[in-house]
Each structure stands twice: as structure tokens, then as C-alpha cells.
Amino acid sequence: MSSRGSKSSRPHTPITSKAQRSMMGAELARRRAGKEGRMEGITTGELVSHLRESRGKKLPKRAK
């Protein structure tokens, strides 16, 4: 379990690749534009926190 203050019972999973970062960024942009999102199990707040955490990190293009 995560102790990051989230109300979700799911464990925290960090962004591990540039592909994941771009996918989550696109999802956040869709939601902010008022369109229907494609990721059902993650809240907008969780998306923002994941993207904020991965900012400035050098990630591989794809996770192994």
C-alpha cells in the first residue's frame, strides 16, 4: 500500500519509460479538454502526480 496520501488502495506504480509518460500525458490532455478518457482505473489527480514525479528524469524509450 502507498502512504502518499492517495485514497486508492492500489499500490503506487511509477512511470518507467518515455512511452508511459507520453501515454499518461495524452490521457491528462484528453481529460482537461473535456473528452472521454481511455484509462478507467486512474484518477486525474493520480495522473498529475505520476507526471510530476517523472518530470526531469531520464527514462528509457521503452521499459524492459
C-alpha positions as CSV (number, residue, x, y, z in Angstrom):
1,M,0.0,0.0,0.0
2,S,1.1,3.5,-0.6
3,S,1.4,6.1,2.1
4,R,1.4,9.0,-0.4
5,G,-2.0,10.3,0.8
6,S,-4.0,8.8,-2.0
7,K,-7.4,7.4,-1.2
8,S,-6.9,4.5,-3.5
9,S,-6.0,1.1,-2.1
10,R,-3.8,0.3,-5.2
11,P,0.0,0.4,-4.7
12,H,1.9,3.3,-6.2
13,T,3.4,2.4,-9.7
14,P,5.8,5.0,-11.0
15,I,6.3,5.9,-14.7
16,T,9.2,3.8,-16.0
17,S,9.5,4.8,-19.7
18,K,9.0,7.7,-22.1
19,A,6.2,5.7,-23.7
20,Q,4.3,5.6,-20.5
21,R,4.9,9.3,-19.8
22,S,3.6,10.3,-23.2
23,M,0.5,7.9,-22.8
24,M,-0.3,9.4,-19.4
25,G,0.3,13.0,-20.7
26,A,-2.1,12.4,-23.6
27,E,-4.7,11.0,-21.2
28,L,-4.4,14.0,-19.0
29,A,-4.8,16.3,-22.0
30,R,-7.9,14.5,-23.1
31,R,-9.5,14.8,-19.7
32,R,-8.6,18.5,-19.5
33,A,-10.1,19.1,-22.9
34,G,-13.4,17.6,-21.6
35,K,-13.2,14.5,-23.8
36,E,-13.8,10.9,-22.6
37,G,-10.7,9.3,-21.2
38,R,-9.3,5.9,-22.2
39,M,-7.9,4.9,-18.8
40,E,-10.6,3.8,-16.5
41,G,-8.8,2.9,-13.3
42,I,-6.7,6.0,-12.6
43,T,-7.9,9.4,-11.4
44,T,-6.9,12.8,-12.8
45,G,-5.1,13.5,-9.6
46,E,-3.0,10.3,-9.8
47,L,-2.1,11.2,-13.4
48,V,-0.9,14.6,-12.4
49,S,1.2,13.2,-9.5
50,H,2.7,10.5,-11.7
51,L,3.7,13.0,-14.4
52,R,5.0,15.4,-11.8
53,E,7.2,12.7,-10.3
54,S,8.7,11.7,-13.7
55,R,9.5,15.3,-14.7
56,G,13.2,15.8,-15.3
57,K,14.1,12.1,-15.1
58,K,16.0,10.4,-17.9
59,L,13.8,7.5,-18.8
60,P,14.4,4.8,-21.4
61,K,12.1,4.8,-24.5
62,R,10.5,1.5,-23.5
63,A,10.6,-0.4,-20.2
64,K,12.1,-3.9,-20.4
